[in-house]
Amino acid sequence: MSRAVEDMNRRLLRARDAMDRAYAEPLDVAAVAAVAHVSEAHFSRSFRAVFGETPHRYLQRRRVERSMFLLRETDRSVTDICFDVGFGSLGTFSRTFREIVGETPSDYRLGHEPIEAPHCFQMAQTRPRLPAGVHLRMSSFGEARRTAAP
């Protein structure tokens, strides 16, 4: 790997870490690209090439992952959780959650109890569960798509 590629990857990792820290705040591509010290267009192209999804989709997925934890571990309303993780509307949150997880936030809460296990086991337990005969196929953006059994 060339030094230039290694340097760019390091800057992209810094930007992704910044997104992880501030996932609940309003973020735009310009602000995150500034962390990587590149233009917005170059940042978006490079981020997708390295991580396999756009910066926007990565941020949405991180927000949904955090909301999954809050839905399982707290009794807070879906609306409160929606705004706490950084979504601007309940409709966008519900649609995005369903695209990524494969079920609505309310259905997810009903089917998942708090997990009392080490973090590594929690991560395995929070993967979407699909009904028998339905297979999970990942798109290039990482969201779950249901397909019938072949």
Sequence and secondary structure as in RCSB ss.txt:
>XXXX:A:sequence
MSRAVEDMNRRLLRARDAMDRAYAEPLDVAAVAAVAHVSEAHFSRSFRAVFGETPHRYLQRRRVERSMFLLRETD
RSVTDICFDVGFGSLGTFSRTFREIVGETPSDYRLGHEPIEAPHCFQMAQTRPRLPAGVHLRMSSFGEARRTAAP
>XXXX:A:secstr
  HHHHHHHHHHHHHHHHHHHTTTS   HHHHHHHHTS HHHHHHHHHHHHSS HHHHHHHHHHHHHHHHHHH  
  HHHHHHHTT S HHHHHHHHHHHHSS HHHHHHH     S HHHHHHHTS    TTEEEEE TT  EEEEE  
